[in-house]
């Protein structure tokens, strides 16, 4: 008697908790969808607007669907209208940015890997101070170094050039890349280096043959980080370059702000998307490794 | 000619003295174990022999050549590490021949060495695998193989079994022993495990605080420890050290504890110096396994002690007795029944006893 009473009340409880669980689950999905749409909203507006004609933009609302796949504004953003003076378009600046970003990412990553290697595997007296000063580089506001850097570039004769920007970005990337590689290499057993030394490998051989081949996760992290930083940089680009040598973010700014007549929202949106696409591609291709690399250093080599 | 000779070697990290005036010699084909608690400097000493650490004072000789300033690769040594230190990006074969390739050995010679060693260590089926695909024991074997292919004069082992589980450790220990019996190469082996040290070494150097406490055969280390540190470090449970004084009367020398009527006669003890023994403060040392529950030898000394504690560990039991307010441990078969809190007849095998000066803690 007692038992059956008990079991029926348990059944009720079970039923009740089932409904509660179901409700909570739907509520959770609702919240998640709400936030997701909140984040996707600006992108939606950008894409939709870039596909509209100016006529449509003036008459429709922000959210309305475009009448068709109108790619003209994309063509204008990328290649211009084809008439002479005052026509700004992204193509030449896009290549400027590529010419700046590829060497700057390569050199800053490589130098960071080397520095991290030395700071963890070839310890020397005062190496902790060196690391500490390098870390300062991560925290110095970039505005603070604009003037001295401009002077340096002037003395070197590479101001207002892509090479100058490569140098600036390489130098200011090193603190971050060093931090990444140092934290990764510190979890790699030093016995590996000892074994290689007994086997007769030297400083560079150990780096290239033993450590670099196992650094793929942290290289991916560093490349993504540096690529995003350098590609999206506006401050250095606008300070140290103008006109022909400017990177894409500066050109984008000029394009959007300098239009004299009517604001062409569709062209502006298309330009902004074009300027953002490379970082998106890098994330999509390597994002999986990004998360893995960020956590792998912390747990195990 | 000694295969390895270390003379007056000192090493410090900043103001910390890690090694103090170490002297050590190894004959060809011997197996020397450096044994000691963590932080005693044994790994540093091994790294110095390998050439991975610099020396502050003193010299290291290999085959009578002073190698103190010679690069590790030119010392004709090979080393096996605790973490195996296999190169993660290379497969087993590449791992094993990496050193030979660096030394610009001919292709034929490399192939010959690789085949010989991989067959010998039974890793010839694993040559294409990456270290991450190997088990702990296989990794250990490959690490040893990488050392073997170089045909070194001296093998250095840095706690090679510490990362293995208990069962595998015993197996690999036997394999290393067999390996040494077959190859007869000189070995220096670092460990903190006394069982490993005892079973592997032809010689054991016990270290503490950067000083070699005793360098002897395993039998001497066990039977005639040169000081209380060695006596305490070797054996499980460690040697009983009872504090008391020596009394000389007309016939015998007696060991007594003040405030107690217990007396142990010291006969046929091999004193280093027979003078000034009367009233000397000493430790009387006897191992738990040399205390019996019945008379085995004619010379065994009978004594009555109170049993305080019994620890059952399966094949044996460890009993704690009270000796004039000092604890004395004894090891008996677990089948013997001894009542706690009662006086029990015990027999000390006095031929196995040791005496230490209470001040200097050195054997007398």
Boltz contact constraints between the chains, C-beta under 6 A:
constraints:
  - contact:
      token1: [A, 189]
      token2: [B, 83]
      max_distance: 6.0
  - contact:
      token1: [A, 191]
      token2: [B, 81]
      max_distance: 6.0
  - contact:
      token1: [A, 191]
      token2: [B, 83]
      max_distance: 6.0
  - contact:
      token1: [A, 191]
      token2: [B, 85]
      max_distance: 6.0
  - contact:
      token1: [A, 192]
      token2: [B, 85]
      max_distance: 6.0
  - contact:
      token1: [A, 194]
      token2: [B, 52]
      max_distance: 6.0
  - contact:
      token1: [A, 195]
      token2: [B, 85]
      max_distance: 6.0
  - contact:
      token1: [A, 197]
      token2: [B, 72]
      max_distance: 6.0
  - contact:
      token1: [A, 198]
      token2: [B, 72]
      max_distance: 6.0
  - contact:
      token1: [A, 198]
      token2: [B, 79]
      max_distance: 6.0
  - contact:
      token1: [A, 199]
      token2: [B, 98]
      max_distance: 6.0
  - contact:
      token1: [A, 199]
      token2: [B, 99]
      max_distance: 6.0
  - contact:
      token1: [A, 199]
      token2: [B, 102]
      max_distance: 6.0
  - contact:
      token1: [A, 200]
      token2: [B, 73]
      max_distance: 6.0
  - contact:
      token1: [A, 200]
      token2: [B, 99]
      max_distance: 6.0
  - contact:
      token1: [A, 200]
      token2: [B, 102]
      max_distance: 6.0
  - contact:
      token1: [A, 200]
      token2: [B, 103]
      max_distance: 6.0
  - contact:
      token1: [A, 201]
      token2: [B, 102]
      max_distance: 6.0
  - contact:
      token1: [A, 210]
      token2: [B, 87]
      max_distance: 6.0
  - contact:
      token1: [A, 213]
      token2: [B, 89]
      max_distance: 6.0
  - contact:
      token1: [A, 214]
      token2: [B, 88]
      max_distance: 6.0
  - contact:
      token1: [A, 214]
      token2: [B, 89]
      max_distance: 6.0
